[in-house]
Amino acid sequence: MNETEFVIDLGPADRLREHHIRNRGRIISFAVQYETFRNGKWLPVVRYDSAHGFAHRDLYDVKGRTIKTPLFMRNYNQALTFAELDLKANWRLYRERFLKE
């Protein structure tokens, strides 16, 4: 098994954190989270992961409440790729929604 973890800085107060475990080319668990730095701490804004036995997106608000949406992908490889592409392309929109609430 190959475990990977890294952080991508998106700006001075925004980042992506990713963790995944791969076995023989197949993702067996993953988490990709976009976070923004506010009031001295990193706050989750959007998280894609495979916790609870299925791939899903957690959309947070400033109070920490979550809306969970399942991802209907064929496997975790597809779900991870989708999560990475979505967060890299749309993190500014997610931040704007998060800060308006």
ChimeraX attribute file (.defattr): number of C-alpha atoms within 10 A of each C-alpha:
attribute: neighborCount
match mode: 1-to-1
recipient: residues
	/A:1	11
	/A:2	11
	/A:3	12
	/A:4	11
	/A:5	12
	/A:6	10
	/A:7	13
	/A:8	12
	/A:9	12
	/A:10	15
	/A:11	8
	/A:12	8
	/A:13	12
	/A:14	19
	/A:15	21
	/A:16	21
	/A:17	15
	/A:18	20
	/A:19	15
	/A:20	19
	/A:21	16
	/A:22	16
	/A:23	11
	/A:24	8
	/A:25	10
	/A:26	13
	/A:27	20
	/A:28	15
	/A:29	20
	/A:30	23
	/A:31	21
	/A:32	23
	/A:33	22
	/A:34	26
	/A:35	23
	/A:36	22
	/A:37	13
	/A:38	12
	/A:39	7
	/A:40	6
	/A:41	10
	/A:42	14
	/A:43	19
	/A:44	21
	/A:45	23
	/A:46	24
	/A:47	22
	/A:48	27
	/A:49	25
	/A:50	21
	/A:51	11
	/A:52	7
	/A:53	8
	/A:54	15
	/A:55	24
	/A:56	21
	/A:57	21
	/A:58	18
	/A:59	18
	/A:60	19
	/A:61	19
	/A:62	15
	/A:63	9
	/A:64	10
	/A:65	10
	/A:66	15
	/A:67	10
	/A:68	13
	/A:69	12
	/A:70	13
	/A:71	19
	/A:72	11
	/A:73	14
	/A:74	9
	/A:75	14
	/A:76	21
	/A:77	17
	/A:78	14
	/A:79	23
	/A:80	23
	/A:81	10
	/A:82	14
	/A:83	24
	/A:84	17
	/A:85	11
	/A:86	12
	/A:87	20
	/A:88	14
	/A:89	10
	/A:90	10
	/A:91	20
	/A:92	13
	/A:93	10
	/A:94	16
	/A:95	18
	/A:96	10
	/A:97	14
	/A:98	18
	/A:99	12
	/A:100	8
	/A:101	8
